[in-house]
Amino acid sequence: MSVPARAYLSIGEVLGKLRGDFPDITISKIRFLESEGLIDPQRTPSGYRKFTSVDLDRLRYVLAAQRDQYLPLRVIKENLDALDRGLEPAQSGSHAVPRVSLASVDGELAPSHFATQSDLRLSRSELLESSELSEEQLVELESFGLITIRGRYYDADALAVARTVSAISAFGIEPRHLRSFKTAADREIGLVEQVITPLMNQKSSDAKARAEEVANELASLSVKLHAALVRAGLHRAK
């Protein structure tokens, strides 16, 4: 029977894993990078550091950026912040800004090195640049509830809506024309919630996972139904 890998590494084990690629690495250097906010390992009750695989990847990134690109810690920290928010770090240049990873045909975002799609967080300027919306369009979309900000940032859903509206606007359709989409979506959400609420109220350990699975399936089916109804209506209009 194989023994599962431990979830955490000690600072000595991290040192051992890094020395093959970075012979000059020391425990003092790792502690210094922590003090600069580039890594944030957890602590045991007795105060010892415990590192995850993500901490190890971050250390590799920092050390490689210093060695290969001669980047100062300030720039490396900005790059890590971009990666943590699901963005690609800015290229060199005074006006460079982080950008969103390329999206698939369905608008799903490719995860960055340290973040998943659900981690995507965009500032207002980043959302505008990534979607090519104007400030006026975004203000209007927010007033109609089509886009909402969560705390300080916009998420992947906001970006998907913004990009779609930006594409639609090329046909002369304005955000105010899209309020009916929000109304229809709210009704569909209500139907899905009616189905999954009983699952969410169950006490079994897999009830939540099952509810998420059902919600995703129903969401996909509702999109297909909506598209089919629109196509059918357009065919009848010809």
C-alpha positions, 0 to 999 in steps of 0.5 A: 500500500502506497503512502500518500504524499504529505500536504505540507513541506518544512522549510528544510524540505523546501530548501532541498527541492530548490537547491537543484535549480538554485544552488545559492538558496538558503533558509535566510533567503526564503525567510527574507522573501517571506518578510517581503510578502512574496510568499506566505506559508502557514504556521504550525501551532508551535510556530514552524513554517509549513509550505504547500506546493503553491508556495514552492511554485511561487518561490521557483517563480521568484528565484527564476525571475531574479536570476534570469530576468534580473527583475527587482522584488517590487516588479516580481511582487506586482507580477505575482499579484497579477497571477494571483488574480488570474492575469498574465503579468505585464510585459516590460515597459512604463505603460504595460498592464496585466492582461487576461489570459486568452479565452476559449470559444465559450468564454471560459478563461484559461487559468493562470499559473497560480489561479483558477478561473474562479479566482479571476479578479479585475480592476475597473480599468482592467475590465474595460481594457479586456472587454473593450467596453467604454466607461459609459457602457459599463456604468449603464450595464451596472445600473441595469444589474447586468454587471456587478462588482464584488468587493474591489474587483470584477470576476470572470462572470463580469468579464464574460458579460462585458465581452459579450455586450461589447461584441453585441454593441457592434450591431448597434444594440445598446446596454439598455436594450439588454435588460430583458436578458437580465429579467429572463436570466433571473427567472431561469435562476429561480427555476434552477433554485427550485430544483436544487434547494431540496438537494442543498437541504439534504444532510448527506456529504455529497449533497452540495456536490450533487446540487452544483452538478445539477445546477451546471447541467440545468444552466447548460440546458437553459442556454441551449433552449434559449438559443433554439427558441431564438433560432426558431423565432428567426426562422418563422420571421423569414 
